[in-house]
Amino acid sequence: MPARRNVLLVQLPIPPPGPEPIRGNVPLAAGYLKLMAQDRGLDRHYSIEILPADDANRLGDQALVEEIVAREPWLLGFTCYLWNIDRTLWIAREVKSRRPKTLVILGGPEITLDNSWVLESSAYDYAAIGEGEVTFADFLRHHLDAISPREAIPGIVHNKGERRFLAPREPMPDLDPISSPYLAGILNAGDQEQLLLETIRGCIFKCKFCYYPKAYDKLYYVSREKILANLAHARANGAREVYLLDPTLNQRRDFSELLLWLKEGNPDRSLDLYAELRAEGINPANASLMREANFKEVEVGLQSTDPATQEIMDRRNNLKAFERGVTALRAEGIRVKVDLIVGLPDDTL
């Protein structure tokens, strides 16, 4: 049997504002990719590693290049966000100058068909557009017997000659198979004493400044059993915080039921919970349930108070309802962080 090819997945952190250690750079997306590949049996053919967060957080640019080159990856994958894309492209370009045969694949929220600045770069070979787990597994499967895939892979841009993107990737109908890298032993919530948890993908709102409406046609859920299993892992491994990554936690019709699940999974209130939501949908009853589940802080998206801007962006806010929701949260001792987007269309000084 031929030797397994080395695959290295990397997520660079948010640049720190000062000399304090970087915290919170959890490579969750890479964990999802590795889990899906393992579930498809691809770990028999590929040795899939995630660059440890300690290395990604601590090493400077040149040291990261040296570390990556030393691992001799056949495939180098980067999770790209607004805050790391420039640095990611520089490191990818440097690695390819040292190891021209290393393939580079980019994925993450910053990789979209309308981001020409990234797609016109020479630093990568492939880019994954949209949800990446099945795309990554298909990419590895297609490369088992060939240097280059013989057929189109949905979701993949091939950066060779005239750029090719042939088919979009449909969202996974069931999120349970990738929930969770923690339960599979790929990630450990004790490492940074925090667990990142998605309970849903998609968004019912159509705000024009957000990419979710373009990527998802409806809501996709994680089951109660998986949610409780993730919380049990967090408690058993010494985590102190759980960050719910749902774009809008209270968009779901079963929001109160979800809060009861979170309360059930945190019986000793040892886990502090954090989330993003719409304040307009909060009332005293569900604010009380959030306190019982041990929510400590939430971010609420106001984005703009200007009626014309709200109309242009399809983000209409009921400011009275917003105020009532914030008041209900604060009455339960939950800290509220209000998000604004500065510079939306029709904004003035």
Secondary structure, DSSP 8 states (H G I E B T S, - for coil): ----EEEEEE------SSSS-------HHHHHHHHHHHHTTGGGTEEEEE--HHHHHH--HHHHHHHHHHT--SEEEEE--TTTHHHHHHHHHHHHHH-TT-EEEEESTT--TT-HHHHT-SS-SEEE-S--HHHHHHHHHHTSS-SS-SS--TTEEE-SSS-EE-------S--GGGS-TTTTTSS-TTTTTEEEE-SEE--S---TT-SHHHH-SS-EE--HHHHHHHHHHHHHTT--EEEE--SSGGGSTTHHHHHHHHHHT-TT--SEEEEEE-GGG--HHHHHHHHHHTEEEEEEEEE---HHHHHHTT----HHHHHHHHHHHHHTT-EEEEEE-TT-TT---
